[in-house]
Amino acid sequence: MGEMSSFQLGVIGALFLSVASSVSIVICNKTLMSNMGFPFATTLTSWHLMVTFCTLHVAQRFNLFETKSIDMKTVMLFGILNGISIGFLNLSLGFNSIGFYQMTKLAIIPFTVLLETLFLKKQFSQKIKLSLFLLLVGVGIASVTDLQLNFVGTILSLLAIVTTCVGQILTNTIQKRFNVSSTQLLYQSAPFQAAILFVSGPLMDQFLTKQNVFAYKYSPIVLTFIILSCLISVSVNFSTFLVIGKTSPVTYQVVGHLKTCLVLGFGYTLLHDPFTGRNIVGILIAICGMGLYSYFCTQENKKKQLVDLSLVSQIKDKDSSPLLAGKNMGHQDKESHEAKKSNKDSVV
């Protein structure tokens, strides 16, 4: 009973940490960029990744996880691509409202499915396609009526979607090919992600904002929020692995819906992001589509597991049947031999 209660407390703690850190970092970054006049999203992301790598390095020194070597070219490609996608996501947050940013993140899943269908020839059921269509309808309603929709923000969101989709597909491929965990892959690739953004970040930020990150006057309150943002980013990465490890990826997706609702709610109440009735309807439709997608994926995974188990049991039965047959034949031969011997003895 004690072990069960401690396990439940661990799960609840992991879920609370994941929700609190994910909501906090969006609110913190949005406050830093919009309300405090610190628009250097790409440079901020490079600092996030540097702090994350240093934290993982300390964790590795304390043997909290084992490192695993991966092909250097693959790690560099993944690190650069993932760093660029994270940079575009943060830039999207800086140039768009929180509602549009959340819709950008929701749109990543259907576009990932589209890329897998076109280039990897994967097949998806009609139910999953219907749920993704519903999600896209909601994204469209919420995005088209967004009061802060702008050309630069829209382009950055589209680039964020494309790079993130490719990065997620590449992540799945690398993990299966090299048999590495998410933590091991993040530890190997974080330096490359931080390096590409640390070099390109100030130039990109200056091009988009017409301001120089090194000429910016850092007030104590801005420095406090930057440090807080970096610390929360470590908590976001850590809690992601913790939740998936203690529950399942599907549970993490469901928790993601709660994060979306909380982020939008805080953005509306604390940061006074403009919302209309159509925005709210579109967001609710998108979240409904996402919920149906998670449900249908869970059902299909269960069916697939049952089919796999039945196939394994059939293979085992086939493999064991000749042995059983051989044993039965041997047993029958032994009985026949004993019967003949008995008859021979009785005749004598």
N, C-alpha and C positions, 0 to 999 in steps of 0.2 A: 504493500500500500504506500509505503514511504517513497519507494522508487517511482511508482506511478505518479504520485502527486508532484514529485520533483521534476519528472519529465514534462508533465502538463504545465508547471510553472515555467520551465525552460522554453516550451513552445510559445506560451503567452508572452513571455519576455522578448523572444525573438521577433514575434509578430508586431509587438508594440514598438520595438526599436526600429524595425523596417518602416512602418507607417510614419512614425514620428520623424525619423531622419529624412525620408524622401519628401515629406511635406515641408519640413523645415528648410531643406536646401533650396527648394524652388522659391519659397517665400523670401529666404535670405538673399539669394542671387537677384531676384526681381527687385527687392528693396535697394540692394546695392547699385544695380544698374539704372533703375528708373527714378528712384527717390533721392539717391545720394550722388547722382551724376558720375558714376564709375562705369563707363560703357565698354570696358575692355574684356569682353567675354572670353575670347580665345586665350589671352594671356592668363586670365583667371583659371581656365581649364588646365593649362600647363602646370600651374601651381598645385591644383588639385591632384594631378597625376604624380607629381614629384613627392608630395606628402604621402600619397597612397603607397608609392613604391618604398619609401623609407619605412613606413609602418609595416609593410609586408616583409621587408628585409629584417627588421627587428623580430617579427613573429617567426620567421624562418630560423633565425639564430637561436630562438628559444624552442626550436623543434616542434612548433605548432602545426607545421605541414612540411612535407618533403618536396624538395625541388626535383624537377625532371628536365633533362636537356631536350631541346627541340631544334629542328633544323633552323639555322640562323637566318637564312633567306626567308623562310616562311614566317618566322617571328617578326622580322623587320617589316615585311609586307603587311602582316596583320596589324602590327603596332602603328604603322603610319596610317593605314586606312581607318583603324578604329579611332585614332587620335583626331583625324580630320572629321569623322562623323560626330564625335563628342563636341568638337569645336563648333560645327554647324548647328548642333542642337542648342548649345548655349547662346550662339548668335541669334538663333530663332527666338529664344526667350527674351533676348535683349531688344529685338526689333518688333516683336509682336506682343499682343496681350497674353495673359496666362491661359485664357480660353482657347485661343488659336494655337498656342504652344502645346496644350494638352491634346487638341485634335490632331496635331502633327504626330505626336507620339502614338495615338490610337491608329492613325493611318499606316503606320509602319507594318503592322501584321498583314493586312490584305495585300500590300505591295510586295511583301516577302513571299506570300503564297503565289502571287502573279509571276514573280521571277522564277520561283521553283517550278512552276508549271511550264513556263516557256523554255527555260534553259536546262533544268534538271529532269524534265518530263515526269514530274510527280503527279499523282492522281489524287483529287480531293472529292469527297462526296457532295451530293447536291445540298444536303443540310448545311455543311460547312460553307459552301459557296453562298447559300442564302443568308446565313448569319453575317458573313463578311460584306455582302451587298447591303444589308441593313446597317452595318457599321459605317460603310462609305456614305450612305444616304444621310445618316446623322452628322457625319463629318462635313458633308457638303452644306447642309442646312446651317450648322453652327458657324462654318467658316465664311460662307458667302455673306452672311449678315453681320460679320464681325465689324465693330465700329472702328477698330484700329488696323484694318487690313491695308497693307501698303505693298508696293512693288518689290522693294528690297527684302522685306520680311517674308514675302511669299516665295521669292527665289531661294532664299536661305532655307526655308522650310522644305522645299522640294529637294534641295541638295542634301539636307539632313536625312530625309526619308530614304533617298537612293543609297547614300553611303552607309547608313545604318542597316538597311536591308542586306546589302552585300556583306557588311561586316558580320551580321548575325549568321548568315549562311556559311561564311568562312569560319566563324567560331565553331559551329557544329561540325564542319568537315575536319578541322584541325584536331578537335577533341577526340573524334572517332579514329582518325588516322594515326595519331601519336599516343592515344590512350592517356590523356592528361585531364586533370580536373580544371574547373574554372579558375580556382585560386592559383594553380601552377601556371596556367596560361597568362593570367593577369600579371603575375610576378615577372614572368619572362618578357612580356610585351610592354609593361608600363614604362620602362626607361625610353623606349623608342617612341611611344605615344607622347611622353612628356617632352622629348627632345624636338620632335617635329613641330609641336605647338609652341615650344619655348622660342624656337627660331622664327617660325612664320607668324606667331601670334601678334607681336607688336606691329609688324608690317601690315597684317590684315586688319587689325584694329584701327591703325592710323588711316588706312585707305577707306574704311567704312565710316569712321566717326570723325575724321579730320582732326584727331587729337593724338598726342604722343603720350604713351603710358609712362615714359620715364620723366616727362615734364609735368606730370600730374602732381598736384599738391595733396599729399596724403594727410588727412586729418586723423586724429586719434579714433574717432568713431568709424571712419572708413577702414582703417587698419584693423580695428576690432572685428568688423563684419567680414573682412577678407580672411582673417585667421579663423573665425568661426565657420565660414564657408568651407575652408580647407579641412577643418576637423570633422565637419558634418559629412563631407564627401567620403572620408575614410569609413565613417559609420554606415553610410549608404552601401558601399561595396561589401563591408563585413556582414551587415545584416542580410544582404541578398543571399550570400552563401549560407548563412546561418539558417534562414527560413527554409531554403530549398533542402538543406541537409536534414532539418528536423521534421519537415512535412513533405512537400512535393512541389514540383514546378507548377502544377495546376493550382494548388493552394496559393502559391505566390502570385499567379495571374489574378485570382479572385481578390486577393489583398490589393492588387494593383487598381481594381475598380474603386475600392474604398479610398485609396490615395488620390485618384482622379477627382472624386467628389469632394474630398477635403481640400485639395489644392484649389479647386474652383471656388469653393465656399470661402476659403480664407482670402483668395484673390479679390473676391467681390466685396467682402466685409472690411478687410484690413487695408488693401491697396486700392480699393474703389475702382477696380477694373469695370469698364462699361459692359452691362449685360442687357439684352432685350429678351422678350418672351420667346422669340425664335431661337436665340442662342441656347436658352435653357432646354427647349424642346429638342433641338439638334443634339445637344450633349447627352440628354437622357436616351434618345434613340441610339446613339453611338455606344453608350454604356450597355444598353440592352442587347445590341448586336454582339458586343464583346462577351457578355455573359453567356449568350447562346453558343457562341463559338467555343468557349471553354467547356460548356456542358457537352456539346456534341463531340469535342475532342476526347473528353473523358470517357464517354460511352464507347467510342470507336476503339480507344486504347484497351478498354476492358474486353471488348469482343476479340480484338487481335490477340490479347494474352490468352484468352480461352482457346482460340484456334491453335495457337502455338503449343499450349499445354496438351491439347488433344493429339496434335501431330507427334509430339515427343512421346506420349504414351503409346501411340500406335507403333512408332518405330521400336520402342522398347519391347512391345509385345511380339513384333516380328522377329526381333533379334533373339528373344528368349524362347520362342516357340520351337525351333529346331532342337534346342537343348532339352526342352521338356519332352519333345517327341522321342528323342534319343533315350532319355531316361526311362520313359514309359515302355519303349520297345525292349530296352535292356531288362526292365523289371518283368515284362511279359515273358521274355526268353528264359529268364531265371526260373519263373514259376513253371513254365512248360518243361524245363529240364528236370526240376524237382518232381513234377508229376510223373514223367517218364521213368525216373529212377525209382519212384514209389511203386509204380506198376510192375517194374522189373523185379523188385524185391519181393512183391507179393506173389509173383509167378514162381519164383524160386522157393 
